[in-house]
Amino acid sequence: METRALAAAGGIVTFALTAGCAGSTPDNPATPVSSPSTTSTAGPSVQHENGSVILVSAEVNGVMDASLSGVIVRTEHGCLALTDDPTDIPVLWPHGSTLSADGVSVDVPNFGTVTVGDEVWAGGGYINPGSGDEPIVPTLPEECAPSGDTSVAALQAFSDGPPPWDVPSPEPPS
C-alpha cells in the first residue's frame, strides 16, 4: 500500500508538471496534442456497453511516469478496473480508447485490445477526478465509485510486458 501511495504522489507531481508545461497557449492552458488514432472530442468521457463502464481521459500533453501493473477486472458494479488486491481501482483509459460492444474489452490507441482478465503493464499514475484546472477525468459514474472513493488508475503508456526492473533476475550459473 505504501508503494502505491508513493507511486501516486510521484505520478500526480509528474502529471502536474507535464500538463502545466507542455506547449500551452495563453487562451487555452491545456492545448491538446492531436492524435492520429482518434476522432473524438478532446474532453474526458464515460462509455457504457453491455453492463460495463469505462472512463476515458481527455487528450493530454505529456504522461505520468509511475509504473502500474495488475489484472483488468470488471467490478460487481460493471466498472473496468485494475486490481490491487483486495482493492479494485477504476481505470482511466487513454484518450481515444473504446469499449467493445460486448463490454469485455477495450481498444487502446497505439497499443491494441485489452480484455478483462488480461495482466497489463503501463506508465501512468493515480489521480483524483477534478484535480487541476482542466480535468482529464470525467465525473465518476456511480458504477465506478460505489463507496465514494475517487482515485483512478490512469494507464497512459502500455507495454507488452513488465519493465526490466520487474523481471526476476536469472539464477547465477552453478
BATI-577691 format. One record per residue: residue in three letters; x, y, z of N, C-alpha, C in turn. Coordinates in nm, 2 decimals, always signed. Each point is the difference from the previous one (the first is absolute). Layout:
BEGIN
<pt 'ALA', <X, Y, Z>, <X, Y, Z>, <X, Y, Z>>
...
end
This chain:
BEGIN
<pt 'MET', <+0.08, -0.12, +0.00>, <-0.08, +0.12, +0.00>, <+0.09, +0.12, +0.00>>
<pt 'GLU', <+0.11, +0.00, +0.08>, <+0.09, +0.12, +0.00>, <+0.06, +0.03, -0.14>>
<pt 'THR', <+0.03, -0.11, -0.07>, <+0.06, +0.01, -0.13>, <-0.10, +0.07, -0.09>>
<pt 'ARG', <-0.13, -0.04, +0.00>, <-0.10, +0.06, -0.08>, <-0.02, +0.15, +0.03>>
<pt 'ALA', <+0.01, +0.03, +0.13>, <-0.02, +0.14, +0.04>, <+0.12, +0.08, -0.05>>
<pt 'LEU', <+0.12, -0.05, +0.01>, <+0.12, +0.07, -0.06>, <-0.01, +0.02, -0.15>>
<pt 'ALA', <-0.05, -0.11, -0.07>, <-0.01, +0.01, -0.14>, <-0.11, +0.10, -0.04>>
<pt 'ALA', <-0.10, +0.01, +0.08>, <-0.11, +0.09, -0.02>, <+0.05, +0.14, +0.01>>
<pt 'ALA', <+0.08, +0.03, +0.11>, <+0.05, +0.13, +0.02>, <+0.09, +0.04, -0.11>>
<pt 'GLY', <+0.09, -0.09, -0.04>, <+0.09, +0.03, -0.11>, <-0.07, +0.03, -0.13>>
<pt 'GLY', <-0.10, -0.08, -0.03>, <-0.08, +0.01, -0.12>, <-0.07, +0.13, +0.00>>
<pt 'ILE', <-0.06, +0.04, +0.11>, <-0.07, +0.13, +0.01>, <+0.09, +0.12, -0.03>>
<pt 'VAL', <+0.12, -0.01, +0.07>, <+0.09, +0.11, -0.02>, <+0.05, +0.01, -0.15>>
<pt 'THR', <+0.03, -0.12, -0.05>, <+0.05, -0.01, -0.14>, <-0.11, +0.05, -0.09>>
<pt 'PHE', <-0.13, -0.04, +0.02>, <-0.11, +0.05, -0.09>, <-0.01, +0.15, +0.01>>
<pt 'ALA', <+0.00, +0.05, +0.12>, <-0.01, +0.14, +0.02>, <+0.11, +0.08, -0.08>>
<pt 'LEU', <+0.12, -0.05, +0.01>, <+0.11, +0.07, -0.07>, <-0.01, -0.02, -0.15>>
<pt 'THR', <-0.04, -0.12, -0.05>, <-0.01, -0.01, -0.14>, <-0.12, +0.07, -0.06>>
<pt 'ALA', <-0.11, -0.01, +0.07>, <-0.12, +0.07, -0.05>, <+0.01, +0.15, +0.00>>
<pt 'GLY', <+0.07, +0.05, +0.09>, <+0.01, +0.15, +0.01>, <+0.11, +0.05, -0.09>>
<pt 'CYS', <+0.09, -0.08, -0.05>, <+0.12, +0.05, -0.08>, <+0.00, -0.05, -0.14>>
<pt 'ALA', <-0.10, -0.06, -0.05>, <+0.01, -0.07, -0.12>, <-0.07, +0.08, -0.12>>
<pt 'GLY', <+0.06, +0.11, -0.04>, <-0.05, +0.07, -0.12>, <-0.13, +0.06, +0.02>>
<pt 'SER', <-0.03, +0.07, +0.11>, <-0.12, +0.07, +0.02>, <+0.00, +0.13, -0.08>>
<pt 'THR', <-0.12, +0.05, -0.02>, <-0.02, +0.13, -0.06>, <-0.07, +0.08, +0.10>>
<pt 'PRO', <+0.01, +0.13, +0.00>, <-0.06, +0.09, +0.10>, <-0.16, -0.02, +0.00>>
<pt 'ASP', <-0.06, -0.02, -0.12>, <-0.14, -0.01, +0.00>, <-0.05, -0.14, +0.04>>
<pt 'ASN', <+0.08, -0.10, -0.01>, <-0.04, -0.13, +0.03>, <+0.12, -0.07, +0.07>>
<pt 'PRO', <+0.00, +0.00, +0.14>, <+0.11, -0.05, +0.07>, <+0.02, -0.15, -0.02>>
<pt 'ALA', <-0.09, -0.08, -0.05>, <+0.02, -0.14, -0.02>, <-0.02, -0.03, -0.15>>
<pt 'THR', <+0.07, +0.06, -0.09>, <-0.01, -0.02, -0.14>, <+0.03, -0.15, -0.03>>
<pt 'PRO', <-0.10, -0.08, -0.05>, <+0.02, -0.14, -0.03>, <+0.10, -0.03, -0.11>>
<pt 'VAL', <+0.07, -0.11, +0.01>, <+0.08, -0.05, -0.11>, <-0.09, -0.08, -0.09>>
<pt 'SER', <+0.01, +0.02, -0.13>, <-0.08, -0.08, -0.09>, <+0.04, -0.14, +0.00>>
<pt 'SER', <-0.09, -0.09, +0.00>, <+0.03, -0.14, -0.01>, <-0.06, -0.06, -0.13>>
<pt 'PRO', <+0.09, -0.06, -0.08>, <-0.05, -0.05, -0.13>, <-0.10, -0.12, +0.02>>
<pt 'SER', <+0.00, -0.06, +0.12>, <-0.09, -0.12, +0.01>, <-0.13, +0.03, +0.06>>
<pt 'THR', <-0.04, +0.12, +0.02>, <-0.13, +0.04, +0.07>, <-0.07, +0.11, -0.08>>
<pt 'THR', <-0.13, -0.01, +0.00>, <-0.08, +0.10, -0.06>, <-0.10, +0.06, +0.09>>
<pt 'SER', <+0.01, -0.04, +0.13>, <-0.10, +0.05, +0.10>, <+0.05, +0.14, +0.05>>
<pt 'THR', <-0.09, +0.06, +0.08>, <+0.03, +0.13, +0.06>, <+0.12, -0.01, +0.09>>
<pt 'ALA', <+0.05, +0.11, +0.04>, <+0.12, +0.00, +0.09>, <-0.03, -0.02, +0.15>>
<pt 'GLY', <-0.13, +0.01, +0.03>, <-0.04, -0.01, +0.14>, <-0.01, -0.15, +0.05>>
<pt 'PRO', <+0.00, -0.01, +0.14>, <-0.02, -0.13, +0.06>, <-0.14, -0.06, -0.03>>
<pt 'SER', <-0.02, -0.13, +0.01>, <-0.13, -0.06, -0.03>, <-0.02, -0.13, +0.08>>
<pt 'VAL', <-0.12, -0.04, +0.01>, <-0.04, -0.13, +0.06>, <-0.07, -0.08, -0.11>>
<pt 'GLN', <+0.04, -0.12, -0.01>, <-0.07, -0.09, -0.10>, <-0.06, -0.12, +0.07>>
<pt 'HIS', <-0.13, -0.03, -0.05>, <-0.07, -0.11, +0.06>, <-0.03, -0.10, -0.12>>
<pt 'GLU', <+0.02, -0.13, +0.03>, <-0.03, -0.11, -0.10>, <-0.03, -0.12, +0.08>>
<pt 'ASN', <-0.11, -0.06, -0.03>, <-0.04, -0.14, +0.05>, <+0.03, -0.01, +0.15>>
<pt 'GLY', <-0.04, +0.10, +0.08>, <+0.02, -0.01, +0.15>, <+0.14, +0.04, +0.05>>
<pt 'SER', <+0.09, +0.04, -0.09>, <+0.13, +0.04, +0.04>, <+0.02, +0.15, -0.02>>
<pt 'VAL', <+0.09, +0.06, +0.08>, <+0.03, +0.14, -0.01>, <+0.15, +0.02, +0.00>>
<pt 'ILE', <+0.04, +0.10, -0.09>, <+0.14, +0.04, +0.00>, <+0.01, +0.15, +0.01>>
<pt 'LEU', <+0.11, +0.05, +0.05>, <+0.03, +0.14, +0.01>, <+0.11, +0.03, -0.10>>
<pt 'VAL', <-0.02, +0.10, -0.09>, <+0.10, +0.03, -0.10>, <+0.05, +0.14, +0.03>>
<pt 'SER', <+0.13, +0.02, +0.00>, <+0.07, +0.12, +0.03>, <-0.02, +0.11, -0.11>>
<pt 'ALA', <+0.01, +0.12, +0.04>, <+0.00, +0.11, -0.10>, <+0.14, -0.01, -0.07>>
<pt 'GLU', <+0.02, +0.06, -0.11>, <+0.13, +0.01, -0.06>, <+0.09, +0.08, +0.09>>
<pt 'VAL', <+0.13, -0.05, +0.02>, <+0.09, +0.07, +0.09>, <+0.14, +0.01, -0.07>>
<pt 'ASN', <+0.07, +0.10, +0.04>, <+0.14, +0.02, -0.04>, <+0.09, -0.06, +0.10>>
<pt 'GLY', <+0.07, -0.10, -0.03>, <+0.09, -0.07, +0.10>, <-0.07, -0.12, +0.07>>
<pt 'VAL', <+0.08, -0.07, +0.07>, <-0.05, -0.12, +0.07>, <+0.06, +0.00, +0.14>>
<pt 'MET', <-0.06, -0.07, +0.09>, <+0.05, -0.03, +0.13>, <+0.10, -0.11, -0.02>>
<pt 'ASP', <+0.09, -0.02, +0.10>, <+0.10, -0.10, -0.03>, <+0.01, -0.11, +0.11>>
<pt 'ALA', <-0.10, -0.01, +0.08>, <+0.00, -0.12, +0.10>, <-0.02, -0.12, -0.08>>
<pt 'SER', <+0.05, -0.11, +0.05>, <-0.02, -0.13, -0.06>, <-0.12, -0.07, +0.07>>
<pt 'LEU', <-0.11, -0.03, -0.08>, <-0.11, -0.06, +0.05>, <-0.02, -0.14, -0.06>>
<pt 'SER', <-0.05, -0.10, +0.07>, <-0.02, -0.13, -0.05>, <-0.11, -0.06, +0.08>>
<pt 'GLY', <-0.07, -0.10, -0.06>, <-0.10, -0.08, +0.06>, <-0.09, -0.06, -0.10>>
<pt 'VAL', <-0.11, -0.06, +0.05>, <-0.09, -0.07, -0.09>, <-0.12, +0.09, -0.02>>
<pt 'ILE', <-0.05, +0.00, -0.12>, <-0.13, +0.08, -0.03>, <-0.11, -0.09, +0.05>>
<pt 'VAL', <-0.09, +0.06, +0.08>, <-0.12, -0.07, +0.05>, <-0.12, +0.08, -0.03>>
<pt 'ARG', <-0.12, -0.06, +0.01>, <-0.13, +0.06, -0.01>, <-0.05, -0.01, +0.14>>
<pt 'THR', <-0.02, +0.12, +0.06>, <-0.05, +0.00, +0.14>, <-0.15, -0.05, +0.00>>
<pt 'GLU', <-0.05, -0.03, +0.12>, <-0.14, -0.04, +0.01>, <-0.10, +0.10, -0.05>>
<pt 'HIS', <+0.05, +0.13, -0.01>, <-0.09, +0.11, -0.05>, <+0.02, +0.02, -0.15>>
<pt 'GLY', <+0.10, -0.07, -0.06>, <+0.02, +0.01, -0.15>, <+0.11, +0.09, -0.04>>
<pt 'CYS', <+0.07, +0.06, +0.09>, <+0.11, +0.09, -0.03>, <+0.13, -0.08, -0.03>>
<pt 'LEU', <+0.07, +0.03, -0.11>, <+0.12, -0.07, -0.03>, <+0.11, +0.06, +0.08>>
<pt 'ALA', <+0.07, -0.08, +0.08>, <+0.10, +0.05, +0.10>, <+0.13, -0.08, -0.01>>
<pt 'LEU', <+0.10, +0.06, +0.07>, <+0.13, -0.07, +0.02>, <-0.01, -0.06, +0.14>>
<pt 'THR', <+0.03, -0.13, +0.01>, <-0.01, -0.05, +0.14>, <+0.13, +0.02, +0.07>>
<pt 'ASP', <-0.01, +0.04, +0.12>, <+0.11, +0.02, +0.09>, <-0.04, -0.07, +0.13>>
<pt 'ASP', <-0.01, -0.13, -0.01>, <-0.06, -0.09, +0.10>, <+0.02, +0.06, +0.14>>
<pt 'PRO', <-0.10, +0.02, +0.08>, <-0.14, -0.03, -0.03>, <-0.08, +0.11, -0.06>>
<pt 'THR', <+0.06, +0.11, -0.04>, <-0.07, +0.12, -0.05>, <+0.00, -0.01, -0.16>>
<pt 'ASP', <-0.11, +0.04, -0.05>, <-0.01, +0.02, -0.15>, <-0.01, +0.15, -0.02>>
<pt 'ILE', <+0.09, +0.05, -0.08>, <+0.00, +0.14, -0.03>, <-0.04, +0.03, -0.14>>
<pt 'PRO', <-0.11, +0.09, -0.02>, <-0.04, +0.02, -0.14>, <+0.11, +0.05, -0.08>>
<pt 'VAL', <+0.00, -0.05, -0.13>, <+0.11, +0.04, -0.09>, <-0.05, +0.12, -0.08>>
<pt 'LEU', <+0.09, +0.10, -0.02>, <-0.02, +0.11, -0.09>, <+0.08, -0.04, -0.13>>
<pt 'TRP', <-0.07, -0.03, -0.10>, <+0.06, -0.05, -0.13>, <+0.05, +0.12, -0.08>>
<pt 'PRO', <+0.10, -0.02, -0.08>, <+0.05, +0.11, -0.08>, <-0.11, +0.05, -0.10>>
<pt 'HIS', <+0.02, +0.13, -0.03>, <-0.09, +0.07, -0.09>, <-0.01, -0.08, -0.13>>
<pt 'GLY', <-0.12, -0.02, -0.05>, <-0.02, -0.07, -0.13>, <-0.03, -0.15, +0.02>>
<pt 'SER', <+0.01, -0.05, +0.13>, <-0.04, -0.14, +0.03>, <-0.15, -0.02, -0.02>>
<pt 'THR', <-0.03, -0.12, -0.04>, <-0.15, -0.03, -0.02>, <-0.03, -0.14, +0.06>>
<pt 'LEU', <-0.11, +0.00, +0.07>, <-0.05, -0.13, +0.06>, <-0.07, -0.08, -0.11>>
<pt 'SER', <+0.02, -0.13, +0.00>, <-0.06, -0.09, -0.10>, <-0.15, -0.01, +0.03>>
<pt 'ALA', <-0.07, -0.04, -0.10>, <-0.15, -0.02, +0.01>, <-0.03, -0.10, +0.11>>
<pt 'ASP', <+0.08, -0.10, +0.02>, <-0.03, -0.10, +0.10>, <+0.04, +0.04, +0.14>>
<pt 'GLY', <+0.07, +0.11, +0.01>, <+0.04, +0.06, +0.13>, <+0.11, -0.07, +0.07>>
<pt 'VAL', <+0.08, -0.09, -0.07>, <+0.11, -0.07, +0.07>, <+0.14, +0.04, -0.05>>
<pt 'SER', <+0.01, +0.08, -0.10>, <+0.13, +0.04, -0.04>, <+0.00, +0.15, -0.04>>
<pt 'VAL', <+0.12, +0.06, +0.00>, <+0.02, +0.14, -0.04>, <+0.11, +0.01, -0.11>>
<pt 'ASP', <-0.04, +0.07, -0.10>, <+0.10, +0.02, -0.11>, <+0.08, +0.13, +0.04>>
<pt 'VAL', <+0.13, -0.02, +0.02>, <+0.09, +0.11, +0.05>, <+0.08, +0.05, -0.12>>
<pt 'PRO', <-0.01, +0.13, -0.03>, <+0.07, +0.05, -0.12>, <+0.15, -0.02, +0.02>>
<pt 'ASN', <+0.07, -0.03, -0.11>, <+0.14, -0.03, -0.01>, <+0.05, -0.11, +0.09>>
<pt 'PHE', <-0.09, -0.09, +0.04>, <+0.04, -0.12, +0.08>, <-0.08, -0.12, -0.05>>
<pt 'GLY', <-0.13, +0.00, +0.01>, <-0.08, -0.12, -0.04>, <-0.11, -0.02, +0.10>>
<pt 'THR', <-0.05, -0.13, +0.00>, <-0.11, -0.03, +0.09>, <+0.04, -0.05, +0.13>>
<pt 'VAL', <-0.07, +0.05, +0.11>, <+0.02, -0.05, +0.13>, <-0.13, -0.06, +0.05>>
<pt 'THR', <+0.00, -0.12, +0.05>, <-0.12, -0.07, +0.03>, <+0.00, -0.03, +0.15>>
<pt 'VAL', <-0.12, +0.00, +0.06>, <-0.02, -0.04, +0.14>, <+0.08, -0.13, +0.02>>
<pt 'GLY', <+0.08, +0.00, +0.11>, <+0.08, -0.12, +0.03>, <+0.14, +0.02, -0.05>>
<pt 'ASP', <+0.03, +0.09, -0.08>, <+0.14, +0.03, -0.05>, <+0.08, +0.06, +0.11>>
<pt 'GLU', <+0.13, -0.04, +0.01>, <+0.09, +0.07, +0.08>, <+0.06, +0.11, -0.08>>
<pt 'VAL', <+0.01, +0.12, +0.05>, <+0.05, +0.12, -0.07>, <+0.12, +0.06, +0.07>>
<pt 'TRP', <+0.08, +0.07, -0.08>, <+0.11, +0.08, +0.05>, <+0.00, +0.13, -0.07>>
<pt 'ALA', <+0.00, +0.11, +0.07>, <-0.01, +0.13, -0.06>, <+0.07, +0.11, +0.08>>
<pt 'GLY', <+0.03, +0.10, -0.06>, <+0.05, +0.12, +0.06>, <-0.13, +0.08, +0.03>>
<pt 'GLY', <+0.00, +0.07, +0.11>, <-0.12, +0.08, +0.04>, <+0.01, +0.05, +0.14>>
<pt 'GLY', <-0.11, -0.01, +0.07>, <+0.00, +0.04, +0.14>, <-0.14, +0.00, +0.06>>
<pt 'TYR', <-0.01, +0.03, +0.12>, <-0.13, +0.01, +0.07>, <-0.04, +0.15, +0.01>>
<pt 'ILE', <-0.12, +0.03, -0.04>, <-0.05, +0.14, +0.01>, <-0.14, +0.00, +0.05>>
<pt 'ASN', <-0.04, +0.12, +0.04>, <-0.14, +0.02, +0.05>, <-0.07, +0.09, -0.10>>
<pt 'PRO', <-0.13, -0.04, -0.04>, <-0.08, +0.08, -0.09>, <-0.01, +0.15, +0.05>>
<pt 'GLY', <+0.00, +0.09, -0.09>, <-0.01, +0.14, +0.04>, <+0.12, +0.07, +0.04>>
<pt 'SER', <+0.12, -0.07, +0.00>, <+0.12, +0.06, +0.04>, <+0.06, +0.08, -0.12>>
<pt 'GLY', <+0.05, +0.11, +0.03>, <+0.06, +0.08, -0.11>, <-0.10, +0.10, -0.06>>
<pt 'ASP', <+0.05, +0.09, -0.08>, <-0.09, +0.10, -0.06>, <-0.09, -0.06, -0.11>>
<pt 'GLU', <+0.06, -0.09, -0.08>, <-0.07, -0.06, -0.11>, <-0.01, -0.15, +0.04>>
<pt 'PRO', <-0.12, -0.04, +0.04>, <-0.01, -0.14, +0.05>, <+0.02, -0.10, -0.12>>
<pt 'ILE', <+0.08, -0.10, +0.02>, <+0.01, -0.10, -0.10>, <-0.08, -0.12, +0.03>>
<pt 'VAL', <-0.06, -0.01, +0.12>, <-0.08, -0.11, +0.04>, <-0.15, +0.04, +0.00>>
<pt 'PRO', <-0.08, -0.08, -0.06>, <-0.15, +0.03, +0.00>, <-0.05, -0.01, +0.14>>
<pt 'THR', <-0.12, +0.06, +0.02>, <-0.07, -0.02, +0.12>, <-0.02, -0.15, +0.02>>
<pt 'LEU', <+0.03, -0.05, +0.11>, <-0.01, -0.15, +0.02>, <-0.14, -0.04, +0.01>>
<pt 'PRO', <-0.04, -0.10, -0.08>, <-0.14, -0.05, +0.02>, <-0.01, -0.09, +0.12>>
<pt 'GLU', <-0.12, -0.02, +0.05>, <-0.02, -0.08, +0.13>, <+0.07, -0.14, -0.02>>
<pt 'GLU', <+0.00, -0.06, -0.11>, <+0.06, -0.13, -0.02>, <+0.14, +0.00, +0.03>>
<pt 'CYS', <+0.07, +0.11, -0.02>, <+0.15, +0.00, +0.03>, <+0.04, +0.06, +0.13>>
<pt 'ALA', <-0.10, +0.05, +0.08>, <+0.03, +0.06, +0.13>, <-0.11, -0.04, +0.10>>
<pt 'PRO', <-0.03, -0.13, +0.01>, <-0.12, -0.03, +0.08>, <+0.02, +0.03, +0.15>>
<pt 'SER', <+0.12, +0.01, +0.05>, <+0.02, +0.03, +0.14>, <+0.05, +0.14, +0.02>>
<pt 'GLY', <+0.00, +0.08, -0.11>, <+0.04, +0.14, +0.01>, <+0.15, +0.02, -0.02>>
<pt 'ASP', <+0.07, -0.11, -0.02>, <+0.15, +0.02, -0.04>, <+0.01, +0.07, -0.13>>
<pt 'THR', <+0.10, +0.08, -0.01>, <+0.02, +0.08, -0.13>, <+0.13, -0.02, -0.07>>
<pt 'SER', <+0.09, -0.08, +0.05>, <+0.12, -0.02, -0.07>, <-0.02, -0.09, -0.13>>
<pt 'VAL', <+0.08, +0.03, -0.10>, <-0.01, -0.08, -0.12>, <+0.15, -0.03, -0.04>>
<pt 'ALA', <+0.02, -0.12, -0.07>, <+0.13, -0.04, -0.05>, <+0.01, +0.05, -0.14>>
<pt 'ALA', <+0.07, +0.10, -0.03>, <+0.01, +0.06, -0.13>, <+0.11, -0.09, -0.07>>
<pt 'LEU', <-0.04, -0.08, -0.09>, <+0.09, -0.09, -0.08>, <+0.02, +0.08, -0.13>>
<pt 'GLN', <+0.13, +0.04, -0.03>, <+0.02, +0.09, -0.11>, <+0.09, -0.05, -0.11>>
<pt 'ALA', <+0.10, -0.08, +0.04>, <+0.10, -0.05, -0.10>, <+0.02, -0.15, +0.03>>
<pt 'PHE', <-0.07, -0.08, -0.08>, <-0.01, -0.14, +0.02>, <+0.13, -0.07, -0.05>>
<pt 'SER', <+0.03, -0.11, +0.06>, <+0.12, -0.08, -0.04>, <-0.04, -0.15, -0.02>>
<pt 'ASP', <+0.07, -0.07, -0.09>, <-0.03, -0.14, -0.02>, <+0.04, -0.09, +0.11>>
<pt 'GLY', <+0.08, +0.05, +0.09>, <+0.04, -0.08, +0.12>, <+0.06, +0.09, +0.11>>
<pt 'PRO', <+0.04, -0.07, +0.11>, <+0.05, +0.08, +0.11>, <+0.12, +0.08, -0.04>>
<pt 'PRO', <+0.02, +0.11, +0.07>, <+0.13, +0.07, -0.02>, <+0.12, -0.08, +0.05>>
<pt 'PRO', <+0.12, +0.03, -0.04>, <+0.11, -0.09, +0.03>, <+0.02, -0.02, +0.15>>
<pt 'TRP', <-0.03, +0.11, +0.08>, <+0.02, -0.02, +0.15>, <-0.11, -0.08, +0.06>>
<pt 'ASP', <-0.11, -0.04, -0.07>, <-0.10, -0.09, +0.06>, <+0.03, -0.15, -0.04>>
<pt 'VAL', <+0.10, -0.02, -0.09>, <+0.03, -0.14, -0.04>, <+0.10, -0.06, +0.10>>
<pt 'PRO', <-0.03, -0.12, +0.04>, <+0.09, -0.07, +0.10>, <+0.14, -0.02, -0.07>>
<pt 'SER', <+0.10, +0.02, +0.08>, <+0.14, -0.02, -0.05>, <+0.02, -0.15, -0.02>>
<pt 'PRO', <+0.08, -0.04, -0.11>, <+0.03, -0.14, -0.02>, <+0.08, -0.05, +0.12>>
<pt 'GLU', <-0.01, -0.13, +0.02>, <+0.08, -0.06, +0.10>, <+0.15, +0.00, -0.04>>
<pt 'PRO', <+0.09, +0.02, +0.09>, <+0.14, +0.00, -0.03>, <+0.04, -0.13, -0.05>>
<pt 'PRO', <+0.10, -0.01, -0.09>, <+0.05, -0.13, -0.04>, <+0.06, -0.08, +0.11>>
<pt 'SER', <-0.02, -0.13, +0.00>, <+0.06, -0.08, +0.11>, <+0.13, -0.06, -0.04>>
end
